[in-house]
Amino acid sequence: MGTDSRPSLRMLCLEYGVTILDLARASNRHPLLIWDMLVGNPVSREEAHMILCGFNSLRATSFTLDELRISLSIDDGNRFHS
């Protein structure tokens, strides 16, 4: 089993200088949900998509969920909402 060479959202945030609060504002998501995603905790596909859309709008990029190493939850239950 090989290692996953895709970047994580955390790596992108460090590279592009994006903070948790930047992402929370841009995606209209709670900072704790952003934190969960940054540290690799599972998040729903919908929440991950909204957070990544926020990142893309902040830095004029076009990353997709498939291009990143993100842990997605099996259920769509959301713990944090703004």
N, C-alpha and C positions, 0 to 999 in steps of 0.2 A: 504494500500500500504506500503510494508516494505522498509527499507533502503537498499541501495546497498552496500554490504560488500566487493565488489571487490576493490583492491587498484587502485589508480590513478597513472599515470606516474610520477606525482610530488612526490607522496609518495615513489615510487621506487627510484627515483633520490636521494631523501634525504637519504634513507636507504643504497643505494649502493655508495653514494658519486660521482654521475655523474652530471656534470654541463651542462648548455645550450650549451656552446661552445664544450664540449666533444661530445654531441649528434649531434650538427650541423656538426662537422667534420666526425663523424662516419657514419652519414646517408646522408651526402652531401646535407643537407637541410639548408635553411636560418634560422639563429637564431630567427628571429621574428615568423617564423612558429612553431619552437620548443616552444617558449614562449606562443603562442596561445594555443597549446596543453596542456602545463603545467598548464595554468590558467583555462582550461575547455572550451575554445572557440571551436566551431565545426571546424573540419578539415576533408578533404576527407579521405576515407578509404585507398586509395593508399599512401597518405602522412603519415598517421598514421602508416601504415604497414612498410614503409621505416624507419621511426623514431624508431619504436620498434625494427626493425632488427638491427639498429645501436646500440641501448641499449644492445640488446642481445649479439652482438659481443664484445662490450666493457667489459661486465661482465660475459661472458660465461654462460648466462641464456637462457631459452627457453620459455619466456612468449609469449602468443598469444593475439591478440586484444580482443578475447572473455573473456579472464581472467581478463582484466583491465576495469576500469570505464573510458571510453573515449567518448567524444561527437563527433559524426561523422556528417559531413554535408550531406545534401541531394543531392546537385549537386557535380560534380567533378571539379568545377572551382577552380584553385589554385591561391592564391594571391601572394605568395612568392616563388621564385625559386632561387637556387644558380647558 
